[in-house]
Amino acid sequence: MSRVAVVTGGTRGIGGAISRALQAAGYKVAATYHGNDEAAAKFKAETGVNVYKWDVGDYDACVAGLAKVEAELGPVDVLVNNAGITKDGFFHKMTPEQWYGVINTNLNSLFNMTRPVWEGMRSRKFGRVICISSINGQKGQAGQVNYSAAKAGDLGFVKALAQEGARMGVTVNAICPGYIATEMVKAIAPEVLAKNILPQIPVGRLGEPEEIGRAVVFLASDESGFITGSTLSANGGQYFA
């Protein structure tokens, strides 16, 4: 029987690549999204991946959504906490809405999504929780105090929860992407990319979403069972943690 994988923010960008990679590896994939119905419908039509709409910042919505996934696909074996937003601004101008919006979606969602599936993973003696953090959670970034704080919090979540799951066959790991060629990054002016961003990356290029997808597939596999509490930096050598 195919294992079930849930990918939050799983219909676009890095999340979409993760969903595709897991599907290609034989998983039954549930891709969640919150706002863009058109993109989700297009993704489902192109891939056949099951899509589900709910707000990962709402605990009750996560409980209900995951119950629906498990009723339709089976118990969740792999959870990829990928959903994230940005509300950038320098701290002296940052509003409570910018702060709490990012913390809720990017950090509180880890509890909201993981807690409802955790006991099942423990009881079945198998589970994979993979959290997509960020290079900016490792090194910080001006104008992103909210985002960097949330993504750094993701890493603390991983290190602590890994210790609780280890003896139960449940691993918890993080991936910290650097600059990845998503729609958002590719929308940056070419001259800005060439002058300000690419020179920071020793390999001399942006990462591809599919590279993050392949990393997730490995961490989700049986073969990765001795790896837990770890952070995989996928940034082209831009930053060594």
C-alpha positions in Angstrom: 0.0 0.0 0.0 1.3 3.5 -0.9 2.1 5.7 2.0 0.2 9.0 2.4 2.0 12.3 2.3 0.6 15.7 3.1 2.3 18.8 1.8 1.1 22.2 3.1 1.3 25.0 0.5 1.6 22.1 -1.8 0.2 23.4 -5.1 2.7 26.1 -6.1 6.4 26.9 -6.0 8.6 24.7 -3.8 5.5 23.0 -2.4 4.2 22.1 -5.8 7.6 20.6 -6.7 7.6 18.6 -3.5 4.1 17.3 -4.2 5.1 16.2 -7.7 8.3 14.5 -6.4 6.5 12.5 -3.8 3.8 11.5 -6.3 6.5 10.3 -8.7 8.1 8.3 -5.8 4.8 6.5 -5.3 3.2 8.3 -2.5 -0.5 9.2 -2.3 -0.2 13.0 -1.9 -2.6 15.5 -0.4 -1.6 19.1 -1.3 -3.1 21.8 0.9 -3.5 25.4 0.0 -5.3 28.4 1.4 -6.0 31.2 -1.1 -5.5 30.5 -4.8 -8.3 28.4 -6.0 -7.4 28.8 -9.7 -3.8 27.7 -9.2 -4.9 24.7 -7.1 -7.4 23.6 -9.7 -4.8 23.9 -12.4 -2.3 21.9 -10.3 -4.9 19.1 -9.7 -5.8 19.0 -13.4 -2.1 18.7 -14.4 -1.0 16.2 -11.8 -4.0 14.4 -10.4 -2.8 15.2 -6.9 -5.6 15.5 -4.4 -5.9 19.2 -3.2 -7.5 20.4 0.0 -8.2 23.9 1.1 -7.7 25.2 4.7 -5.8 27.7 6.7 -2.8 26.1 8.4 -2.9 28.9 10.9 -6.2 27.6 12.3 -5.9 24.6 14.5 -9.5 23.4 14.2 -9.3 23.7 10.4 -6.2 21.6 10.4 -7.8 18.9 12.6 -10.9 18.8 10.3 -8.8 18.9 7.1 -6.5 16.1 8.2 -9.4 14.0 9.3 -10.8 14.3 5.8 -7.5 13.4 4.2 -7.2 10.3 6.4 -10.8 9.3 5.6 -10.1 9.6 1.9 -6.5 8.5 1.5 -5.5 6.7 4.7 -3.3 7.5 7.8 -0.7 10.2 7.2 2.8 8.8 7.1 4.7 11.8 5.8 4.0 15.5 6.7 5.8 18.3 4.9 5.3 21.6 6.7 6.0 23.9 3.7 3.3 26.6 3.8 4.7 30.0 4.4 4.1 33.7 3.7 6.1 36.9 3.9 5.0 40.3 5.1 8.3 42.1 4.9 9.2 45.5 6.4 11.8 47.1 8.6 11.1 46.4 12.3 10.7 50.0 13.3 7.7 50.2 10.8 6.4 46.6 11.3 2.8 46.3 12.3 1.3 43.7 14.7 -0.6 42.3 11.7 2.7 41.8 9.8 4.3 40.1 12.8 1.4 37.8 13.9 0.4 36.9 10.4 3.8 35.5 9.6 4.4 33.9 13.0 0.9 32.2 12.8 1.4 30.8 9.3 5.1 30.0 9.3 5.5 28.8 12.9 2.3 28.1 14.7 1.2 26.0 11.7 3.8 23.4 12.7 1.9 22.7 15.9 -1.4 22.9 14.1 -0.5 20.4 11.4 1.8 18.0 13.3 -0.1 17.6 16.6 -3.1 15.9 14.9 -1.0 13.3 13.1 1.7 12.8 15.7 0.0 10.2 17.9 -0.9 8.1 14.8 2.7 8.1 13.6 3.9 7.0 17.1 1.4 4.2 17.4 2.3 2.9 13.9 6.0 3.2 14.7 6.7 5.1 11.5 6.5 8.7 10.5 8.3 11.5 8.7 7.9 15.1 9.5 9.8 17.5 7.3 9.8 21.2 7.9 10.8 23.7 5.1 12.6 26.5 6.9 14.9 29.0 5.2 18.4 30.3 5.0 17.1 33.4 6.6 16.1 31.4 9.6 19.7 30.5 9.9 21.4 33.8 9.3 18.7 36.4 9.7 17.7 39.0 7.1 17.1 42.7 7.4 13.5 43.6 6.6 12.4 40.1 7.6 12.6 40.0 11.4 9.1 38.3 11.5 10.0 35.7 8.8 13.5 35.0 10.2 12.1 34.5 13.7 9.5 32.1 12.5 11.9 30.1 10.4 14.4 30.0 13.2 11.6 28.7 15.4 11.0 26.0 12.9 14.5 24.7 13.6 14.0 24.6 17.3 10.7 22.7 16.8 12.6 20.1 14.7 15.4 19.6 17.1 13.1 19.1 20.2 10.4 17.0 18.5 13.0 14.7 16.9 14.1 13.7 20.4 10.6 12.7 21.3 9.9 10.7 18.1 13.3 8.9 17.7 12.5 5.7 19.7 9.0 5.5 18.1 10.3 5.4 14.5 9.3 8.9 13.7 11.9 11.3 12.3 11.7 15.1 12.2 14.1 17.1 10.0 14.3 20.5 8.3 15.4 21.8 5.0 16.6 25.3 4.6 16.5 26.5 1.0 18.4 29.5 -0.2 17.4 31.4 -3.3 15.2 29.0 -5.4 13.8 29.8 -8.9 10.2 30.2 -7.9 7.8 32.6 -9.5 8.5 35.1 -6.7 12.3 35.0 -7.1 12.2 35.0 -10.9 10.0 38.2 -10.7 13.0 40.1 -9.3 14.5 42.4 -11.9 17.2 40.5 -13.9 19.8 43.2 -13.2 19.1 42.9 -9.4 19.5 39.1 -9.6 22.8 39.4 -11.6 24.3 42.2 -9.4 23.0 41.6 -5.9 22.0 37.9 -5.5 23.9 35.5 -7.8 27.3 36.8 -6.6 26.4 35.7 -3.1 25.8 32.1 -4.3 29.1 30.1 -4.9 27.6 27.7 -7.4 26.6 30.7 -9.4 22.9 30.0 -10.0 19.5 29.8 -8.3 18.3 26.5 -6.9 15.5 24.6 -8.7 12.3 23.7 -6.8 12.8 20.1 -8.0 16.1 20.0 -6.0 14.2 20.6 -2.8 11.6 18.0 -3.9 14.3 15.4 -4.3 15.7 16.2 -0.8 12.2 15.7 0.7 11.8 12.4 -1.0 15.0 11.2 0.5 14.1 12.4 4.0 10.7 10.8 3.7 12.1 7.4 2.7 12.9 4.3 4.9 16.5 4.8 4.0 16.7 8.0 5.9 15.7 6.5 9.2 19.0 7.2 11.0 18.7 11.0 10.2 16.6 13.0 12.6 16.8 16.4 14.2 18.9 17.5 11.3 18.9 20.6 9.1 19.8 20.2 5.4 21.0 23.5 4.0 20.2 23.7 0.2 21.6 27.1 -0.7 24.4 26.6 -3.2 27.1 27.3 -0.6 25.7 30.7 0.3 25.7 30.1 4.0 27.2 27.4 6.2 25.4 26.7 9.4 
